[in-house]
């Protein structure tokens, strides 16, 4: 029930985020709107929530003359999100949209940019499904096919040419980040914000597995070089239909920052206007009280000597003057590159503002009893939310405070945000300098935990876990993709993919004894005998990792180079590569945490017959099931039988006794070895394996077994964690299938009956 409620909340948040393209727009209630639909039902929903009289029409109908005969100049607004991409006659569609508008009516057109940064970073074209397809203007598509393409994206210039041909020359263009469907920021053409966009915008992708470039690190460079708008991922065009009428005004927004992911109570739109005003509006009615709280926070901080941008409330809108200055964040980062001593002084000054922002209280935090707690700890009293003007700091956007809270959490956030995403600053002055200076080292982990916990709450990160897993880049995949670009296809395959080649007649040695080596042992130690581990650190020599001895690399001199193969298990493997080459090592590979075993190797090892045991063609080749299988019962049997009915080869992972204790917080009735043998003896099971204690997730199992499908009981179907696993598998062409749960029995019920009888 709890997981179902979480899913419902996640769906609500995602729907809210999908409306952000126009949720901020100043629609007039009671006006008529025509919503040109391309399956984006949420936009019609938004228009009705804005109090408009809405008519919805499909793109095909919009192109018909008989509709225009009845709709001619009827509407105040015509809205089309991602419709131009779905039409083979874009100019005709725009002409008909214009004809449906009243004099001075508004066309609001949302569209993807085929030259968007996300595509240069490696995301597949969202319509063709091919990498770099739109960037190359669909060059690989022949001319005949191109002329009849009904689904493709366009650049900003191409869209503007279409608008001109359709006699919609009077328009204003907004750049959208990170994408059209989940916008976080809109910027008017030629407007460049003076803040750290990499901390404001979270890139999102449809195919994150192909991304090889950190998009967020490009924003600042593109702003500095005045090229950001040309490479925006999407655009919103506001077009005014002028026919012998007085010139109408466009929306006054220069920048719109949106936070629908915070939910209805906290979601805001921050609008920088072209009349030197800044507005903060609640995205939903439930958030109006939050707007009012901002004024109270301002007054409280001012009473403690904190300089705050002057603001007022106007009709439930928080209004403050536009401050034409960069953030303190940018100032401090630049200062460190020029004057280290001045930087240290300024950080001290900033910290003093944090320390005087409220009163200390006698509350004792149980995790950190020695930390000073404050009545109100304003968690966003950091350089990201402050201007730097002529040697002074001016704070803004102080939306939140935590009661009776360790003030050093805010100090830690200050330090962390300055250095985040800028490793070059660490080389000038490590952040540890300030952690020691301000006494933060002792409780570093706990302070970071508090900070992270706040962000989890603010951004609903737990609720949106599955959504984030499906759309946000992950560093390990990105790094693996970058590695591939540094080698030829053959070299990459030899070094990173076929790492088990040659082990049939050679000893296996791992170079490294840390996290990478431990994971390798956990995942593959039961298949391959590891003779020893090598490490350049003499302090580790002679120690054991999972019973395997750590040795000096010089021991290789005593072994014939043809008798062993080394797998490097280290994040920074480049120096080790050089070292091995200098030592004359001939056979080696490199293990990364993203390693996925070649499918061909698995098929060969298992000699899978693609016709099942009953001679029928199965839906899947390799299937996977994970479970404890304690007190093996009819529910387990049903699950395995149904799984085998759908796949040629069924692998079953069995949780170890240690895994049961760690994850289930209980003691198994049947010991692991016996549970493994019972599963192995089942006629539906082709292979039974032990699930590692630590690296036991679906992602780890997939990288090891490369299965086509994972089967599970329907009791997990609505779990956010399992939806996250499903998203991971689908991104790799695999699947997650849920079978109906056998209600009549379970291990828990059987254990309950045993316990009652024993009592």
Secondary structure, DSSP 8 states (H G I E B T S, - for coil): -HHHHHHHHHHHHHHHHHTHHHHTS---TT-EEEEEESS-HHHHHHHHHTT-EEEEEEHHHHT-HHHHHHHTT-EEEEEEES-GGG-S-HHHHHHHHHHTEEEEEEEEEEEEBTT-HHHHTT-B-TTT--BTTTTTTTTTS-HHHHHT-SS--B-HHHHHHHHHHTT---EEEEEEES-SSS-SEEEETT---SS-HHHH-----S-GGG--S-THHHHHHHHHTT-TGGG-SEEEEEEE--SSS-------EEEEEE-GGG-TTT-EEEEEETTSEEEEEESSGGGHHHHHHHHHHHHHHHHTT--B--EEEETTEEEEE---S-BHHHHHHHHHHH-HHHHHHHHHHHHHHHHTSS-EE----SS-TTS-EEEEE-TT-SGGGEEEETTEEEE------EEEEETHHHHHHHHHHHHTT-HHHHHHS-THHHHHHTT-STTHHHHHHHHHHHHHHHTTTTTTHHHHHHHS--HHHHHHHHHHHTS-HHHHIIIII-TTTTTTSSEEEEE--SHHHHHHHHHHTTTS-EEEEE-S-GGGTT-EETTEEEE-GGGGGGS-GGGEEEEE--SS-HHHHHHHHHTT---EEE--TT----HHHHHHHHT--SB-TTS-B-SEEEEEEEE--TT--HHHHHHHHHHHHHEEEEEEEEE-HHHHHHHHSS--SS-HHHHHHHHHHSTT-SEEEEE-SSS-SHHHHHHHH--SEEEEEGGGTT-HHHHHHHHHHHTTT-EEEEE---TT--HHHHHHHHHHHH-
